[in-house]
Structures are given as C-alpha cells and as structure tokens.
C-alpha cells in the first residue's frame, strides 16, 4: 500500500490550557507530571491527525524543565510532526507559558515524543510520508534523524558497558558518592 505524503502543516496542533491551583505542587508551581500529561495529549492529537490512526507513545526525549510554570499561566503546547518512519512518528512539542496579567511569555521546554500508529487490531500500521514544505521542516526532520542515530549509539554503548561491568572492580567508585554499603555487602563485594 502506498500512502500519499501529508504536509507538516496538516497535522500541526496547538493545545492551550489554563493552569489552575489543583495542578500545583506544595511550592506553588505546576507539577511536571501535569505538563507531561498535556504534552502527551498534544503529541497524540498531532500524530493521529497525520497517521489517520490511533497512536501510542513509545518514548519521550528531552524532558528538561527550563523554567517553572505558575498557577494562572496559560500554557500552550505547539506540536508538529518532525519525522516519520514506517509506523512511527516523532512529534516535537514546544511548551510556552504566558502570564496574561503581566504580558510575559516564557519557553519552558521542548520535548520529542516518538509515537507508533496502531490499526484496529492494535498492530503497528504504516503512516503517510511527511511532505516537507519549508527549510524549518527539513531542519527538524534531519535533527530527528540525528537524535535517532545518537540514541541508538548510546543504547548500544550503555548496554555493552553494563554487561561488562564487574561490581567488585567498580565498587571503589562509590567512595566519593553519597551512599554507604552495609558491612555484609562490603564483605560480599571484596
């Protein structure tokens, strides 16, 4: 089956929500989990619009909260499909918090959600190719390819390092860390 390419602009999605007191932590700032949930919704909406199918979250890259979000802020999540594979899509999400009273706007984070399209039987299904219309679309597609490449290399390197790690040869590295071993465990690892 050959699907027609869909432009990035066809599935671009903006979700805006008012941050209410029940979303706040004890410090009066919005819980990161609330923002992650909203990002997941925006990623789903954007990916599903492109795929024309139900989509599920497979992984999330780049969840770094650069600035806090306050109660009363209007948070907008700007989502666009940056990359597509055969059944997967990478949705970039930029989170903006706006204090309408003060007229300030701050970029709180950017994250990348990898989504997989599912058919009616819950099996991965092919998604349309992505029609790149602007140099920004091309840049984002290439950056997504690079993130995928780096993630694969890191995963392989980390898995190999963990497999080769011998606890008794590396336990000395813990001496400068904020942890303690029980006497029994120290003897076991000696």
N, C-alpha and C positions, 0 to 999 in steps of 0.2 A: 504494500500500500504506500503510495506516495502522497504525502500531505503538502499542501501549499504553505509557503512561508508566510508568517504573520509578522507585522512590524512591531517593534518595541512599543510604539505609541498606542497600539490597540489594546494592550493589557495594563498600561501604566495605571497605578491605583494610588489614591490618597485617602487615608483614614484619619479623621480628626476626632479627638475626644477630650472633654474637659476632665482635668484631674481633680477628683473630689476627696474629701477628708478620709473616707474609708479606704482609699488607696495608699495612705501614708503610713510610714513606719514611726517608731517612737521619736525619731529625730525630726519629724515633720516633713520629711522628703518622701517622694513616691517610691514605693518598693520596686526594685529591679525586676522582680517577677511579674509585676503588673505590666511593665513596659515590654518584657519578653513575650507575654501573652498577646499584647496588642501587635507586636511585630510579627508573631506567628500568624495572626489573623490576616494582616496585610499581605504577608507572603502567600498564604493560601489563596486569597482573593486574586492576587496578581497572577500567580502560577496557573490557577484554574481557568482564568479568563484566556490565557494563552493556550493552554492544553485542550480546553474544552472538555476536561475530565476532572474528577476528584483528584486532589493532590495531597500527599502527606509529607511532613517534614522528615528529612533524613539526617541533616546535620546543620549546625549553625557555626559560622566563623565570625570572629571579630566582635565579640560582645564586650566592649570596653566602654564603661560609662564615663564619659569625659567631663560632664557637668551634671549636677543634681537637677531634678525636676521638682517643682514646688506645687503644693496644693493651689488650685486656681489657675494654673497654666493650661493653655490649650496646646495639646500635643498633636502634631501632625506627623504621620508616617508616610513617607514618599517611597513607593515601591515600584520597581521596574525589573523586567526580565533582562538579565545581563548576559546570560549564556544558556544554551540548550545542548544537551547530549541527545541520545536516542530516546530515553524515557525520563531523563532528569532535566531540571531547570535550576539555574541559580538566580535567585531574586535578591537584588541589592535593596536595602532599606535604609533611608536616611531619616533620622528622628530629629525633629525640630520642636522646641518648647517655646511658647510665646506667652509673655505676660502682657495681656491686653491693657491692663491698667497703666503700666509703666511704658508700654510700647517697645519692650525689649524682646529680641528673638535670639535664641541660642541653639547651636547644633550640639545635641547631647551625645549622639553616637551614630555610627554606620555599621551595619551588620549584613552578613550574606547568608541567606537560607538556601540550602540545597533541598529541593523538593522532587518527588517522584510522582508521575501521573499513574493513576490506577484505573483499570477498566471496571465494568460492573461486577466482575468476579474477583476483584481485589488483586488482579495481576498487573504488573507494570505494563504500560502501554505507550506506544510511540507518540511523541509530541511533534507539532509542526516545527520546521526550521525557523530560525529567527531572521527576519529581514532587517538588516542594519541600514538605517537611513541617514545617520549623522556621524561625524567624526567621534562624538561622545559615545555613541553606540559601539563603534569599533573599539575605542579605548577600553570600555567596560568589558567587552567580550574578550579582548586579549588579556586584560588583567585577571579575569575569571579563569582563563586557561592557565595563567602563571600560578595563581593560587592553587589550582588543582594539581599542577605539577609539583609545587613545593610541598603540599600536604602529603602527596604520595611518597615523595622522597623522605620527608620527616618520619612518616609512619614506618617505612621500611627501616630507616636508621634506628629509630627508637625501639622497634621490635627486636632487631638484632642486638642492640646494646643490652636490653633487658634479658634476653635469652643467654647472653654471655656473662652477665653479672654474677659474680660469686659473692654471697653475703659476707663470708668470713674475710675475704680480701678487701672489702669495701666498708666494713663497719667502722673503721677508723675515721672515715669522713664525717661521721656523726658527732665527733667530739666538739666541733666548733658550732654545732647546731643546738637549737633549744629543745632537746629531747634527752631522755635518760633511759637506760636499759636496766631491767631488773638484774639482780645478781645471777639468777638462774639463766637468764637469756645471755648475759655476758659470757658465762662459762660455756654455754652451748655453742656460741659463735667463735670461741677462742680456738 
